[in-house]
């Protein structure tokens, strides 16, 4: 495994967390610009970097874009079985806890909200059987 390359003058902790922050869609800030909801990371007692996490709705968009990259095509072009697997993945990642999550997912999959609820209900019924 290769180490992330440090930017000139960047603290090693910042370099280490940058790939994670990028994957999450988070923003790295100087600690003095941290807001009350930001996570400040310290190194040997010194505040080094603040991490501003994205809003949940932004996270859902990132997750959907990642799934499209993984499948190599728009989610709306997937077959029914694969769409059902995508819905299960999204449910496991909390996508439907986000306001308008079902509508957002339905739009990305090119199906109705009713269809997404059917996929969810089918999975929940199968899990109880």
C-alpha positions as CSV (number, residue, x, y, z in Angstrom):
1,X,0.0,0.0,0.0
2,X,1.4,3.4,-0.9
3,X,1.3,6.3,1.4
4,X,-0.6,9.5,0.3
5,X,1.8,12.1,-1.0
6,X,2.0,15.1,1.2
7,X,1.3,18.5,-0.2
8,X,4.2,21.0,0.4
9,X,4.0,22.1,4.0
10,X,1.1,19.8,4.8
11,X,1.1,18.0,8.2
12,X,1.4,14.2,8.0
13,X,-2.0,13.8,9.7
14,X,-3.7,15.9,7.1
15,X,-2.0,13.9,4.3
16,X,-3.1,10.7,6.0
17,X,-6.8,11.7,6.3
18,X,-7.1,13.4,2.9
19,X,-8.0,10.2,1.0
20,X,-10.8,9.4,3.5
21,X,-12.1,12.9,3.5
22,X,-12.1,12.8,-0.3
23,X,-14.0,9.5,-0.4
24,X,-16.6,10.9,2.0
25,X,-16.9,14.2,0.2
26,X,-15.7,16.0,3.3
27,X,-13.8,19.3,3.4
28,X,-10.5,19.8,5.2
29,X,-10.1,23.1,6.9
30,X,-7.6,24.8,9.3
31,X,-8.7,24.1,12.8
32,X,-9.3,27.8,13.6
33,X,-12.1,27.8,10.9
34,X,-13.9,24.8,12.5
35,X,-17.6,25.2,13.2
36,X,-19.5,23.5,16.0
37,X,-20.4,20.4,13.8
38,X,-16.8,19.9,12.4
39,X,-14.5,17.3,13.7
40,X,-11.1,18.7,14.8
41,X,-8.2,16.2,14.7
42,X,-5.2,16.7,16.9
43,X,-1.6,15.3,16.7
44,X,0.4,15.2,20.0
45,X,-1.9,17.7,21.6
46,X,-2.0,20.2,18.7
47,X,-5.1,20.8,16.7
48,X,-4.0,20.1,13.1
49,X,-7.0,19.9,10.8
50,X,-10.8,20.2,10.9
51,X,-13.0,17.9,8.9
52,X,-16.3,19.2,7.7
53,X,-18.6,16.3,6.8
54,X,-21.0,16.7,3.9
55,X,-24.8,16.9,4.5
56,X,-26.6,13.6,4.3
57,X,-28.3,14.6,1.0
58,X,-24.9,15.3,-0.6
59,X,-23.7,11.9,0.7
60,X,-26.5,10.1,-1.1
61,X,-25.6,11.8,-4.3
62,X,-22.0,10.7,-3.9
63,X,-23.1,7.1,-3.1
64,X,-25.3,7.0,-6.2
65,X,-22.5,8.4,-8.4
66,X,-20.1,5.7,-6.9
67,X,-22.6,3.0,-7.7
68,X,-22.9,4.2,-11.3
69,X,-19.1,4.1,-11.6
70,X,-19.0,0.6,-10.1
71,X,-21.6,-0.7,-12.6
72,X,-20.2,1.3,-15.5
73,X,-23.5,2.7,-16.6
74,X,-26.4,4.9,-15.4
75,X,-28.3,3.1,-12.7
76,X,-31.5,3.6,-14.8
77,X,-30.0,1.2,-17.4
78,X,-29.5,-1.7,-14.9
79,X,-31.7,-4.7,-15.1
80,X,-34.4,-5.3,-12.5
81,X,-32.4,-7.7,-10.4
82,X,-29.4,-5.4,-10.2
83,X,-31.6,-2.5,-9.3
84,X,-33.0,-4.5,-6.4
85,X,-29.4,-5.2,-5.3
86,X,-28.7,-1.5,-5.5
87,X,-31.7,-0.7,-3.3
88,X,-30.5,-3.3,-0.7
89,X,-27.0,-1.7,-0.8
90,X,-28.5,1.8,-0.4
91,X,-30.8,0.6,2.5
92,X,-27.8,-0.8,4.3
93,X,-26.0,2.5,3.9
94,X,-28.9,4.5,5.3
95,X,-30.0,6.1,2.1
96,X,-33.7,6.0,3.0
97,X,-33.1,7.8,6.3
98,X,-32.4,10.9,4.3
99,X,-35.3,13.2,3.5
100,X,-36.5,12.5,0.0
101,X,-34.2,9.5,-0.2
102,X,-36.8,7.3,-1.8
103,X,-37.6,9.9,-4.4
104,X,-33.9,10.5,-5.1
105,X,-33.2,6.8,-5.5
106,X,-36.3,6.3,-7.6
107,X,-35.1,9.1,-10.0
108,X,-31.6,7.6,-10.2
109,X,-33.0,4.1,-11.0
110,X,-35.6,5.4,-13.4
111,X,-38.4,3.8,-11.5
112,X,-41.3,5.0,-9.4
113,X,-41.3,5.5,-5.7
114,X,-43.8,2.7,-5.5
115,X,-41.3,0.4,-7.2
116,X,-38.5,1.3,-4.7
117,X,-40.9,0.6,-1.8
118,X,-41.8,-2.7,-3.4
119,X,-38.1,-3.6,-3.6
120,X,-37.7,-2.6,0.1
121,X,-40.8,-4.6,1.2
122,X,-39.7,-7.6,-0.8
123,X,-36.3,-7.6,0.9
124,X,-37.8,-7.1,4.4
125,X,-40.4,-9.9,3.8
126,X,-37.6,-12.3,2.6
127,X,-35.6,-11.5,5.7
128,X,-38.5,-12.4,8.0
129,X,-39.3,-15.7,6.3
